[in-house]
Amino acid sequence: MKRTRRTWVGTAVICLLAAAACRNTDDAVPRLDIEVLATHRHDLGAFTQGLEIDGEVLYESTGMVGFSGVRTTDRATGAELARVQLPPPFFGEGITLAGNTLWQLTWKEGVAFARDPRTLAEKRQVRYEGEGWGLCSRNGQLVMSDGSAGLTFRDPVTFASTGSVALTDHKDARLNELECAEDGSVYANSWPSDEILRIDPETGRVLAVVDATGLLSPAERAQTDVLNGIAQIPGTDHFLLTGKYWPTVFEVRFVPA
């Protein structure tokens, strides 16, 4: 079919209108700020990929080949309880606790490690397709991110995929570390920004955008990598936030902007 100048102009207008509509949808999402309630020291050598809280135990996974692993610490004292390293070439990613199993993702190796949550000893390995970024647990299922604008649901015992959902807005987001909150929503670090998206995992709708800029001073920020690591403190509306090579873990509350 012969394409005239009018056809191309019409197509361009449609594309511009569609882009504007996407921006308007994103702009309509409520924005939240961060209220810092307390600060805690964080290991500067930790390339943080995931945080998880179970009672008084804090789980943290780290990345980078040769430096990847999982550690547990006592939240009250900061004392380390257990630690395990991943051998090369594995690059550790997100973690979550599901019953009597701590699941740990790897970035490009397509392997999930099932671990004993107390000793962190490996129980078995399961293979999956694609990349692994973030992981959390809700309502008897695992929720996983792979760096796209979508979430994959998995069986908490077999790790088999049981479905997926794509974001209905913020479609260019690259979802990273996840936290399945007690209210049923999922919080996701949006790589490589300082934004955290609050998502309805049933529909893919972004319920709010949290602005986490300014947690570190400019001098501190220059020595660190991206914001990554989010965990709700059970029974509260408080969350722990940190980042890769960050000197601080922040205890925060999300408040209206």
Backbone hydrogen bonds in HBPLUS format (Angstrom, degrees):
<---DONOR---> <-ACCEPTOR-->    atom                        ^
c    i                          cat <-CA-CA->   ^        H-A-AA   ^      H-
h    n   atom  resd res      DA  || num        DHA   H-A  angle D-A-AA Bond
n    s   type  num  typ     dist DA aas  dist angle  dist       angle   num
A0007-THR N   A0004-THR O   3.08 MM   3  5.16 120.8  2.45  96.6 110.6     1
A0008-TRP N   A0004-THR O   3.21 MM   4  6.63 158.6  2.26 151.5 155.7     2
A0009-VAL N   A0005-ARG O   2.92 MM   4  6.18 157.4  1.97 150.6 157.3     3
A0010-GLY N   A0006-ARG O   2.88 MM   4  6.07 160.8  1.92 148.7 153.9     4
A0011-THR N   A0007-THR O   2.94 MM   4  6.19 156.9  1.99 148.4 154.8     5
A0012-ALA N   A0008-TRP O   2.91 MM   4  6.12 158.7  1.96 147.4 153.2     6
A0013-VAL N   A0009-VAL O   2.95 MM   4  6.22 156.8  2.01 151.1 157.1     7
A0014-ILE N   A0010-GLY O   3.06 MM   4  6.30 158.5  2.10 148.0 153.3     8
A0015-CYS N   A0011-THR O   2.98 MM   4  6.26 160.2  2.02 152.1 157.2     9
A0016-LEU N   A0012-ALA O   2.92 MM   4  6.15 158.1  1.97 149.4 155.5    10
A0017-LEU N   A0013-VAL O   2.90 MM   4  6.11 157.8  1.95 149.7 155.9    11
A0018-ALA N   A0014-ILE O   2.89 MM   4  6.11 153.9  1.96 148.1 155.5    12
A0019-ALA N   A0015-CYS O   2.93 MM   4  6.15 158.6  1.97 148.2 153.8    13
A0020-ALA N   A0016-LEU O   2.93 MM   4  6.13 157.3  1.99 146.5 153.0    14
A0021-ALA N   A0017-LEU O   2.91 MM   4  6.11 150.8  1.99 143.4 151.4    15
A0022-CYS N   A0018-ALA O   3.03 MM   4  6.34 153.5  2.10 146.9 153.2    16
A0023-ARG N   A0019-ALA O   3.00 MM   4  6.29 158.3  2.05 148.6 154.4    17
A0024-ASN N   A0020-ALA O   2.83 MM   4  6.06 157.5  1.88 149.9 156.3    18
A0025-THR N   A0021-ALA O   2.95 MM   4  6.17 152.7  2.02 145.2 152.3    19
A0026-ASP N   A0022-CYS O   2.98 MM   4  6.25 161.8  2.01 149.6 154.2    20
A0027-ASP N   A0023-ARG O   2.80 MM   4  6.01 157.7  1.85 150.5 157.4    21
A0028-ALA N   A0024-ASN O   3.04 MM   4  6.16 131.9  2.28 138.4 149.6    22
A0028-ALA N   A0025-THR O   3.22 MM   3  5.24 135.2  2.43  95.3 107.2    23
A0029-VAL N   A0026-ASP O   3.22 MM   3  5.62 160.8  2.26 110.5 116.2    24
A0209-VAL N   A0030-PRO O   2.90 MM 179  6.37 148.6  1.99 152.3 162.7    25
A0257-ALA N   A0031-ARG O   3.25 MM 226  5.79 149.5  2.35 146.4 137.5    26
A0032-LEU N   A0209-VAL O   2.77 MM 177  5.99 160.4  1.81 149.3 151.1    27
A0211-ASP N   A0032-LEU O   2.86 MM 179  6.16 167.2  1.88 163.5 162.8    28
A0033-ASP N   A0255-VAL O   2.71 MM 222  5.28 158.7  1.75 160.9 165.7    29
A0255-VAL N   A0033-ASP O   2.93 MM 222  5.28 162.4  1.97 139.6 145.4    30
A0035-GLU N   A0253-ARG O   2.88 MM 218  5.17 168.8  1.89 160.6 163.5    31
A0253-ARG N   A0035-GLU O   2.92 MM 218  5.17 142.2  2.06 139.5 151.5    32
A0037-LEU N   A0251-GLU O   2.72 MM 214  5.46 165.3  1.74 156.8 160.6    33
A0038-ALA N   A0251-GLU O   3.27 MM 213  5.01 150.2  2.36 135.5 135.5    34
A0251-GLU N   A0038-ALA O   2.84 MM 213  5.01 176.7  1.84 145.9 146.4    35
A0040-HIS N   A0249-VAL O   2.83 MM 209  5.02 144.7  1.95 147.8 157.6    36
A0249-VAL N   A0040-HIS O   2.73 MM 209  5.02 163.0  1.76 149.1 153.9    37
A0042-HIS N   A0247-PRO O   2.95 MM 205  4.86 144.5  2.08 124.3 118.4    38
A0046-ALA N   A0043-ASP O   3.06 MM   3  5.46 165.9  2.08 118.1 120.2    39
A0245-TYR N   A0046-ALA O   2.83 MM 199  5.26 163.5  1.85 150.0 144.8    40
A0063-GLY N   A0047-PHE O   2.90 MM  16  5.35 147.2  2.01 136.4 145.5    41
A0049-GLN N   A0061-SER O   2.84 MM  12  5.40 168.2  1.86 145.2 142.9    42
A0061-SER N   A0050-GLY O   2.97 MM  11  5.10 158.6  2.02 138.6 144.5    43
A0052-GLU N   A0059-TYR O   3.01 MM   7  4.95 145.6  2.13 139.6 139.2    44
A0059-TYR N   A0052-GLU O   2.70 MM   7  4.95 177.4  1.70 162.3 163.1    45
A0054-ASP N   A0057-VAL O   2.92 MM   3  5.23 166.0  1.94 155.3 160.0    46
A0057-VAL N   A0054-ASP O   3.00 MM   3  5.23 162.4  2.04 124.9 128.9    47
A0075-ARG N   A0056-GLU O   2.80 MM  19  5.30 176.9  1.80 155.7 156.3    48
A0058-LEU N   A0073-THR O   2.92 MM  15  5.28 168.8  1.93 156.1 159.9    49
A0073-THR N   A0058-LEU O   2.96 MM  15  5.28 149.0  2.06 141.5 151.5    50
A0060-GLU N   A0071-ARG O   2.98 MM  11  5.46 151.9  2.06 157.1 161.3    51
A0071-ARG N   A0060-GLU O   2.94 MM  11  5.46 152.7  2.01 150.1 159.1    52
A0062-THR N   A0069-GLY O   2.88 MM   7  5.32 157.4  1.94 150.8 153.4    53
A0069-GLY N   A0062-THR O   3.28 MM   7  5.32 149.9  2.38 117.5 121.5    54
A0067-PHE N   A0064-MET O   2.98 MM   3  5.32 160.6  2.02 127.2 131.4    55
A0086-LEU N   A0068-SER O   2.81 MM  18  5.33 165.9  1.83 136.8 136.0    56
A0070-VAL N   A0084-VAL O   2.94 MM  14  5.50 153.0  2.02 152.5 160.8    57
A0084-VAL N   A0070-VAL O   2.92 MM  14  5.50 153.1  1.99 160.6 167.3    58
A0072-THR N   A0082-ALA O   2.91 MM  10  5.30 156.5  1.97 148.9 148.2    59
A0081-LEU N   A0072-THR O   2.76 MM   9  5.37 170.1  1.77 139.9 143.4    60
A0074-ASP N   A0079-ALA O   2.82 MM   5  5.31 157.5  1.87 150.6 157.2    61
A0078-GLY N   A0074-ASP O   2.62 MM   4  5.05 149.3  1.71 150.9 158.9    62
A0090-PHE N   A0087-PRO O   3.07 MM   3  6.05 146.5  2.18 137.0 135.9    63
A0107-TRP N   A0091-PHE O   2.89 MM  16  5.61 155.8  1.95 157.5 165.6    64
A0093-GLU N   A0105-LEU O   2.89 MM  12  4.95 146.4  2.00 138.4 130.6    65
A0094-GLY N   A0133-TRP O   2.92 MM  39  5.73 142.5  2.07 141.0 150.7    66
A0105-LEU N   A0094-GLY O   2.82 MM  11  5.35 167.6  1.83 165.4 168.8    67
A0096-THR N   A0103-TRP O   3.03 MM   7  5.39 143.5  2.17 142.3 149.6    68
A0103-TRP N   A0096-THR O   2.81 MM   7  5.39 155.5  1.87 171.4 167.5    69
A0098-ALA N   A0101-THR O   2.79 MM   3  5.32 176.4  1.79 170.0 171.0    70
A0101-THR N   A0098-ALA O   3.13 MM   3  5.32 148.3  2.24 115.4 124.9    71
A0102-LEU N   A0115-ARG O   2.90 MM  13  4.92 167.4  1.92 141.7 145.3    72
A0115-ARG N   A0102-LEU O   2.80 MM  13  4.92 153.0  1.87 136.6 145.7    73
A0104-GLN N   A0113-PHE O   2.88 MM   9  5.04 145.9  2.00 143.5 153.1    74
A0113-PHE N   A0104-GLN O   2.83 MM   9  5.04 158.4  1.87 149.8 153.3    75
A0132-GLY N   A0107-TRP O   2.93 MM  25  4.66 152.4  2.01 125.7 134.8    76
A0128-TYR N   A0110-GLY O   2.96 MM  18  5.07 151.1  2.04 126.4 131.8    77
A0112-ALA N   A0126-VAL O   2.72 MM  14  5.15 166.6  1.73 159.5 164.4    78
A0126-VAL N   A0112-ALA O   2.87 MM  14  5.15 156.0  1.93 149.3 156.8    79
A0114-ALA N   A0124-ARG O   2.92 MM  10  5.34 179.4  1.92 159.9 159.7    80
A0123-LYS N   A0114-ALA O   2.67 MM   9  5.45 171.5  1.68 161.3 159.7    81
A0124-ARG N   A0114-ALA O   3.40 MM  10  5.34 153.7  2.47 134.3 137.4    82
A0116-ASP N   A0121-ALA O   2.86 MM   5  5.33 155.8  1.92 148.8 156.3    83
A0120-LEU N   A0116-ASP O   2.67 MM   4  4.76 140.4  1.82 140.7 150.9    84
A0133-TRP N   A0145-SER O   2.97 MM  12  5.38 145.9  2.09 156.0 145.5    85
A0145-SER N   A0134-GLY O   2.95 MM  11  4.92 158.3  2.00 130.0 132.4    86
A0136-CYS N   A0143-VAL O   2.91 MM   7  5.24 145.5  2.03 146.6 156.0    87
A0143-VAL N   A0136-CYS O   2.75 MM   7  5.24 163.6  1.77 153.3 154.8    88
A0138-ARG N   A0141-GLN O   2.88 MM   3  5.49 166.8  1.90 165.1 169.1    89
A0141-GLN N   A0138-ARG O   2.85 MM   3  5.49 145.8  1.97 123.4 133.5    90
A0142-LEU N   A0154-ARG O   2.83 MM  12  4.87 178.2  1.83 151.2 151.5    91
A0154-ARG N   A0142-LEU O   2.87 MM  12  4.87 154.4  1.94 132.1 137.8    92
A0144-MET N   A0152-THR O   2.78 MM   8  5.07 157.8  1.83 152.6 159.5    93
A0152-THR N   A0144-MET O   2.87 MM   8  5.07 166.4  1.89 149.1 153.8    94
A0175-LEU N   A0148-SER O   3.01 MM  27  5.83 164.2  2.04 141.1 140.9    95
A0167-LEU N   A0149-ALA O   2.89 MM  18  5.74 172.7  1.90 166.7 164.2    96
A0151-LEU N   A0165-VAL O   2.79 MM  14  5.38 162.3  1.82 162.6 168.4    97
A0165-VAL N   A0151-LEU O   2.89 MM  14  5.38 151.2  1.98 151.3 157.8    98
A0153-PHE N   A0163-GLY O   2.83 MM  10  5.19 173.9  1.83 138.0 140.1    99
A0162-THR N   A0153-PHE O   2.71 MM   9  5.39 170.2  1.72 142.0 143.2   100
A0155-ASP N   A0160-ALA O   2.81 MM   5  5.31 155.5  1.87 148.9 156.1   101
A0159-PHE N   A0155-ASP O   2.87 MM   4  4.74 140.5  2.02 128.7 138.7   102
A0168-THR N   A0204-GLY O   3.00 MM  36  5.53 152.1  2.08 122.0 123.4   103
A0173-ALA N   A0170-HIS O   3.03 MM   3  5.54 163.3  2.06 119.6 122.1   104
A0191-TRP N   A0174-ARG O   2.92 MM  17  5.38 141.0  2.08 163.7 154.1   105
A0176-ASN N   A0189-ASN O   2.80 MM  13  5.18 152.9  1.87 161.8 165.5   106
A0189-ASN N   A0177-GLU O   2.97 MM  12  5.41 159.2  2.02 153.6 160.1   107
A0179-GLU N   A0187-TYR O   2.83 MM   8  5.08 139.6  1.99 146.7 153.2   108
A0187-TYR N   A0179-GLU O   2.84 MM   8  5.08 166.2  1.86 151.1 152.5   109
A0181-ALA N   A0185-SER O   2.88 MM   4  5.50 146.9  1.99 155.1 165.1   110
A0184-GLY N   A0181-ALA O   3.13 MM   3  5.61 162.3  2.16 116.4 119.0   111
A0186-VAL N   A0199-ILE O   2.90 MM  13  5.06 163.3  1.92 146.7 152.3   112
A0199-ILE N   A0186-VAL O   2.72 MM  13  5.06 169.0  1.73 150.6 154.6   113
A0188-ALA N   A0197-LEU O   2.83 MM   9  5.17 149.7  1.93 143.7 153.8   114
A0197-LEU N   A0188-ALA O   2.83 MM   9  5.17 158.5  1.88 154.2 151.6   115
A0190-SER N   A0195-GLU O   3.04 MM   5  5.71 165.9  2.06 162.0 157.5   116
A0193-SER N   A0190-SER O   2.80 MM   3  5.74 140.3  1.95 139.6 146.3   117
A0212-ALA N   A0194-ASP O   2.85 MM  18  5.18 153.1  1.92 162.7 169.6   118
A0196-ILE N   A0210-VAL O   2.98 MM  14  4.90 153.7  2.05 136.6 144.3   119
A0210-VAL N   A0196-ILE O   2.72 MM  14  4.90 177.2  1.72 157.4 158.5   120
A0198-ARG N   A0208-ALA O   2.87 MM  10  5.09 174.6  1.87 152.3 151.8   121
A0207-LEU N   A0198-ARG O   2.62 MM   9  5.39 146.3  1.73 152.7 163.8   122
A0200-ASP N   A0205-ARG O   2.88 MM   5  5.37 165.1  1.90 159.5 164.6   123
A0203-THR N   A0200-ASP O   3.27 MM   3  5.75 134.8  2.49 109.5 119.0   124
A0204-GLY N   A0200-ASP O   2.76 MM   4  5.43 155.1  1.82 164.8 172.4   125
A0221-ARG N   A0217-SER O   2.81 MM   4  6.02 165.3  1.83 162.1 167.0   126
A0222-ALA N   A0218-PRO O   3.09 MM   4  6.19 142.9  2.23 141.4 149.3   127
A0223-GLN N   A0220-GLU O   3.02 MM   3  5.48 150.9  2.11 111.0 119.6   128
A0224-THR N   A0221-ARG O   3.22 MM   3  5.24 168.3  2.24 107.9 110.7   129
A0225-ASP N   A0244-LYS O   2.96 MM  19  5.04 163.9  1.99 165.7 160.4   130
A0244-LYS N   A0226-VAL O   3.01 MM  18  5.79 160.3  2.05 165.1 163.1   131
A0228-ASN N   A0242-THR O   2.94 MM  14  5.88 150.8  2.03 124.8 134.0   132
A0242-THR N   A0229-GLY O   3.18 MM  13  5.29 145.4  2.30 140.7 141.9   133
A0231-ALA N   A0240-LEU O   3.04 MM   9  5.18 146.9  2.16 140.1 147.7   134
A0240-LEU N   A0231-ALA O   2.73 MM   9  5.18 160.6  1.76 151.3 157.3   135
A0233-ILE N   A0238-HIS O   2.88 MM   5  5.58 170.5  1.89 143.9 146.9   136
A0236-THR N   A0233-ILE O   3.15 MM   3  5.83 142.9  2.29 150.5 150.2   137
A0239-PHE N   A0252-VAL O   2.90 MM  13  5.31 154.7  1.96 143.5 151.3   138
A0252-VAL N   A0239-PHE O   2.79 MM  13  5.31 164.8  1.81 157.0 162.1   139
A0241-LEU N   A0250-PHE O   2.83 MM   9  5.13 152.2  1.90 145.0 154.5   140
A0250-PHE N   A0241-LEU O   2.79 MM   9  5.13 163.8  1.81 160.6 160.5   141
A0246-TRP N   A0243-GLY O   3.31 MM   3  5.10 160.1  2.35 115.5 110.8   142
